[in-house]
Amino acid sequence: MTVFSQSVSPCGKFLAAGNNYGQIAIFSLSAALSSEAKEESKKPMVTFHAHDGPVYSMVSTDRHLLSAGDGEVKGWLWAEILKKGCKELWRRQPPYRTSLEVPEINALLLIPKENSLILAGGDCQLHSMDLETGTFTRALRGHTDYIHCLALRERSPEVLSGGEDGAVRLWDLRTAKEVQTIEVYKHEECSRPHNGRWIGCLATDSDWMVCGGGPALTLWHLRSSTPTTVFPIRAPQKHVTFYQDLILSAGQGCYVNHWQLSGELKAQVPGSSPGLLSLSLNQQPAAPECKVLTAAGNSCRVDVFTNLGYRAFSLSF
């Protein structure tokens, strides 16, 4: 089994995990973290079939769980899921170029100020969907191959996308135009031709971006388009995020890597999966007792880190 995606509920007490069989499992974090937790507390409280293929990406709004698979995104009500009533609320398919095209949707990104959702994946476009009406409002074209990852620059209405073509592209949501392109593999200090040029993960924090994949995991200053730190790790990274004064990354291998912005490896914390594809930080203010990092990938287990320095236990499909 492979667990591709995770999303924390709006209340912060539950975790959804999506696997390669199209299933979504819902775990009770509050039960698993309780002092009276039993082995049963680490199993799903409900599992349901959501997609015909893998569940590649999930995000949560204040009421809904949104999941993406091959060619479509679906909406589910968290309140109904928690009552074990797992009926889809709606499904939407972006306007693809041909009716025969069913590309996978690899990434979902919420734009809270617009109440919209950005979808991207196998058709090399970013599609913007109005969450109020369910209509697709625009398509952003520029990538020449699969898109793997998306990130939001919250202070300015810009979205970043990275994919197989080796480029990170910045899009201005006001004009729906590409405003900056960074071809990471063309920078000698980042390039690793033996791994390919693909960008598998990216994250932003104001004027800074970190990205990796085939090229080395690298911290960039966006305004000047310059790489400032190349992190010394050989394994291609599949997920990265900023956390306080650290960067957390994971990918090939079982470790969650804790990096200082200078490039120093502060910690390598082992998990239970041979490879990691997804990290989720639960920082919902409504549930401070459930503030954890969860990591999932090439196994049926979702590792839970109550303190970033060690794995406390694993949830299991």
N, C-alpha and C positions, 0 to 999 in steps of 0.2 A: 504494500500500500504506500501511496505517496500523499502527504497532506500539503496541498498547494497554498491554501489561503486560510486566514483567520480574521475574525472581527469581534470586538467586545460590544456587548449590549449597551444601550444608552444609560442604564442604571449602574453599569460597571460590575455587576455581580455574575454575569454569564459570558461564556465564550463560545462563539460558533467557529467550527473548523470544517473546511471543505476538502474532499479527497478526490482521487483520480477515478473513482467509480460513480461520481455524480452525487455522492451523499454529503449531507451536512449534519454534523453532530453538534448538539448543544450540551455544554458542560456547565455545571454550577460551580463557579469559582469560590463562592462563599461557603458551599458545603465542603469542597475539597480542602479549603484552607482552615476550616474549623478545627478546634482542638479535639473535637469528637469525631473527626473524619475517619471513615472506614475505607477499605479497598473499593467498595461499591460507590463511594463518593467520587472516585476518580474515573468512573465510567460515564458515558453520556446519559443525561436524563431523558433525551429523545434523539432519535436519528431518523432522518427522512430523505427520500430520493428527490433531489432538486433539479438535476440536469441529466441528459442522456450521456454526456461526456464529462470530463473533469470539471471541477469547480475551481477555475483558475484565480478568481479574485472575488473579494467580498468587502463591503463597507457598510457602516450603520449610520442612519440619520437619527433624529431624536425619537422616531417611532418605528422606522422600517429597517429590515435587513435586506440589502441588495446583493445579489449574487450573479456572477457571469460565468458562462461556459462557452460552448461552441455556437457562435453567431447571435446569441441573445442574452439579455439581462432580465432578471426576474426580481419582483418585489414581494416581500413577506412582512407581515405585521409581527413585531416582536411580542406584543401582548398575546397574540394567538399562538405563536410558537411555544411560549412558556406555559400555555394551557394545553400543549401538545396537539393543537389544531393546525397542522402544517399544510395549509392550502395556499397556493400562490395567489397573491392579490392581483398582480398583473405581470405581463411579459412584453418586452419590446425588442424589436430587431432594427438595428441601424439601416439606413438606406444604402445597401450594397450595390455595386455596379452591375451585377447580374443576379438573377434569382437563383442561379446554381451555386453561387458563392456562399459558403458558410464558414467564414474565418473565425478562429478562436478569439475571444476577448481576453487579453492577458492582464489588463489593468483597468481599475476603476478609480476615479478621483472625485471627491465631493468639492464643489465650490459653494461654500455656505452663503456667501453674500449674494450670490445669484440664484440660490436654490436650484442649482443645476448639477449635472453629473457628466464627467468626461469619461468616455470609453475609448480604449485603443487596443489594437492587436494585429491580427493577421492581414488586414486589408491596408495596412500602412497609413491609415488616417486616424485623426482624433475626432470623435463625434461628440457633440455637446447636446445633452438632453435636458429639457425643462422638466423638473420633477413635479411641478404643479400640474402641467397639462399632459406630460408624457410624450411631447413632440420633440423631434430632433430639429435643432435650430441652425446648426452649421456644422461643416466638416473642415478640418484643418489639414491641408495636404502639403507634404514636403519630404517626408521620409520615403525612401526607396525600397524598404524591406520591413519585416515584422517590427512592431513596436512592443517592447517588453515592459517598460516602466514609465510612471508618471509622477510628478511632484508639483506642489503648489508653492509659489512665492507669495506668502500671505499679505505682505505689506503693499505689493504692487500686483495688480490683477494679471499675473503671468503664470503660465504653466510650462513646465519642462517635460520633455519626452526623450526617451533613449531607446535605441533598438539595434537590430542586426546590421544596419548600415554603418554603425560605428559613430553616429552623430548624436549629440545632445542638442536639441532644438528648443529655443525659447519662443513662446507664443504670447502675444498681447491679446488678452481676451476682449479688450474694448474694440480693437480693430480687426480681430480674427486674422492677424498676419504674423508671420515668422519674423522675429526681430533680432535674433542672434543664433549662430550655429557654431558649435565647438566640435570639430572632428578630432576626437580624443586620440585615436590611433596614429594620427599624423605628428603627434608630439613625441619626440624620441624618448624622453624620460618615462612616458606612460606606455609606449608601444610594446606589445609582446606578440609578434606575428604568429608564433607557434600556437597561441591560444585563440587567435582570430581577433576581429575588430569589434564584435558585438558589445553593446552596453546592456548589462542585465539588472543593474540597480542604480538608483540615484536618490538623493535627498537634498533639501535646501534649508538654509538658515540665513535669512536676510540676503546679504551680498555674497554668500558662500554656497558652494555646491560640492557634494562629494559623489563620485560615481565610480563604477567598476564593472568588470565582466571579463572579456578577453584582455583588454588593457588593464594595467595595474589600478588598484583602488587609489584614487587621487582626490585631494582637496583642491578646489579651484576658487579663485576670486573671479566672480562673474563680470564685474564691471570692466576689468582689464583682460578677461579671457585668458588668465595665466594660471598654470598649475603651481601651487605653492608647497604642497606636501605630497610625496609619493609614499604610500604605506608599504613597508617591506613584507609583503605576503605573496606567496607564489600562487596559491589556489584561487581560481576565479571566484569572485564574491557575487552572491545572488540577492542579498538584501542588506541595506545599510540605512542607518537612521542617526540623527543627532540626538544626544541625550545629555542635558546639562552641559558640562564642559568636556564631554567625551563624544566619540563616534563609535557606534556599535555596528559590527558587520558579521555576516555569516555566509557560508557557501559550501564549496566542496570541503569535506571534513566535518567532524562532529563539534567543532568549537564555535562558541560565540566570542568574538574578538572585541576587546575594549581598547580603543586607541585614544591617545592624547592628540590634540590638533597638531602638535609638533611632529607626529609620526611615530612616537614611542609606543610600543605595545605595553599597555598597563596590565592586562590580564588576558588569558585564554581560558575560558571556562568550558569544560567538556559537557556535552549533552549526550542523549542516548541514541540519536539517529546518525547514520554514517554520512549524511549530507543534509544541510539545512537550506530551506527555500524561503522561509517566512519568519519574521520576528514581529511580535506585537507587544507594545507597551501599554498597559492599562493604567491610564492616568485620569480616569473619570473622578471628578471631585466628590461625586455622590457616594462613592464606595472606597474611601481611603484604605480600609482593611483589605481590599482586594488589589492593591497596587502591586502588580507583578509584571515580569517580563515572561512571555511565552515564546517558545521556539519550536518549529515543526519542519518536517521535510520528508526524507526517504524512509519512513517507517510509519507505523500506526500510532506512534506516541507523540504527544505534545508536552514538551518539557516546561516545567514551571520553575521560575527563579524568583524566590521571595526576596532574596538579597541578591543583587547582581553578581555577587562573587561565587555563588554555588547553585547547583540544581537541587531544589528541595524535593521534588517528586515529579512523576509524569502522569498526565492524563492519557487515556487509551481508548481508541475507537472500539 
